[in-house]
Amino acid sequence: MQGRGKLRKFFIINFSIIVFLCLALFLWFSWLEWNYQILDFIQLKTPFHITSKQVLRQYIRAMDRDDFHTAYNYLSMESRTRHSYEEFADCLKDGHTIFDTRYFWDCGKKDNRLMLGIGLYEDPASWSFELIKEKKWHIVWERGAPFFPYPDNFSCGISK
């Protein structure tokens, strides 16, 4: 009889731990989704700023989720005057490159411009994105594709 009580207590404790871990995982995954939406709200609709790395991560996540309007809003003013939303969406409708958004590194900085490097997901290669600070950080897309933009006047990785 005593062995059954200990066994029952053991199962209750283990079951409680499993339920707690499942709840923690659920909350963590929902936080990731809310984090994406909160950072979009902060960047696009408030005077608060997010970092250049967060901007690039949000831009790539928006393209991953086929949220082209949000991704387009992360482009710089000059990039949006050069390329219409329709052109942007057409470039992305057939898919895009998958980046490893866990790691970024600074490739160079000049005035209000910054190059951030990022690795490709299943490839040892990497790519870099140019960002410009127009009150807030924005992606520069002059030529190429929205997921592989490159500037016209490359000078040490940063356009003039």
N, C-alpha and C positions, 0 to 999 in steps of 0.2 A: 504494500500500500504506500509506504514511504517513497519507494522508487518511482511510482507513478506521479506523485506530487512534484518531485524534483524534475522529472521529465516534462511534465506539463509546464512548470515554471520556465524550464529551458526553452521550450517551443514558444511560449508567450514572449519571452525576451527576444529571441531570434526573429520572430514574426514582427515585433515592434521595430526592431532595427531595420528590417527589410522595408517595411512601410515608410519609415523615416527616410531611408535612402532614396526610395522611389519619389517621395514628395520633394526631397531636396533636388533631385535631377529634374523633375517637372518645373520647379521654380527657377532653376538655373537656365533651362532652355527657354522658358517664357521671358526671363530677364534679358536673354540675348536678343529676342525679338523686340522687346520694349526698348532696349538700349539702342538698337538701330533706329527706331522711330523717334526716340527722345533726341538723339544726336541730329537727326534730320530737322526736327523742330527747332533745336537750338541754332543750327547753322543757317537755316533758310528763313526763319520767321522771327528771330529775336536778335537783339544787339549783342548777345553773348558770342564768344568765339570758341571754336574747337581747334585743336592742333592740326597742323598740315598732315600728319600721319592719319589722324582720325578722318579728315576730309577725304584723303585718298581711299581709305578703307570703306567709307560710306559710298563713294562713287563706284567702286568695284562691286560692293554688295548690291547697290541699286541695279547695276547692269545684270548681276547674277539673278536677281529677282524679277527681271523684265520690267522694272519700274523706271522706264525711260524718262518720264517727266522729271523725276527726282534727280536722276543721273545728269540730265541736261542742265538742270539748275546749278549743278556743281561746276559747270564750265565757266570760264572767265567771260567777262563782257565782250572782249574782242573775239573770243572763240564763238560766242553766240551770234555775233554780227557776221562772222565769216560763214558759219554753217547754220542752216535752219534746223528746227526740230525734226522735220520730215527727213532731212538728209541724215541726221543723227540716228533716228529710229531705223531707217533703211539699212544703215551700216550694221546695225545690231540684230536685225530680225533673223539672220541666218546663224546666229550664235557668236561667241567671242572666246577669247583665250581665258583660261582659268588661272588665276594668280594665287599664290600662297600669301594670304593677308595676315599671317602671323608675324612676319618679319619685314621691316623696312630699314633702309639705311640712307643717310645723307650722302648724295653724290657731289653736291656742290651748291654754293649759295652766292648770289650776286645781287646787290641792291634789294629789291623786293621780290626776287625770284629764287626758287629753290628747286633742286632736282632730288627726287626720292627714288631710290632703287627698290625693286621688289622682285622676288623670284617667281618663276613659273611653277605651277603646281606639280606636274609630273615631268619635269625637265630640269636639268642642271643650269639651264640658261636663266638670264634675268632681263629685266627691262626697267627703264626709269621713266617717270612722269615728271613733267615740269609743272610747278605750281606758282601762282603769282598772288601776292597779297593785295587785294583791292578791298580794304577794310577787313575782309575775311579772306581766307585762303580759297583759291579756285584753281581748277585744272586748266592747263593751256592745251588747246587742240588747234594746231595750224594746218598740218597735213597728216596723211596717214589715216588710220581708223581711230574711232573714239577709244578703243581698248589698246591701241598702239599708236598714240599720238607722237608726233615729233615736230619740233619747231623748224621754221624756214632757215633762220640764221643761227646755226649752231656754233657756239663759241665756248669751248670747255664744257660742253653739255648744257649750257644755258643760253637761250636766245638773247639777242641784243635788244 
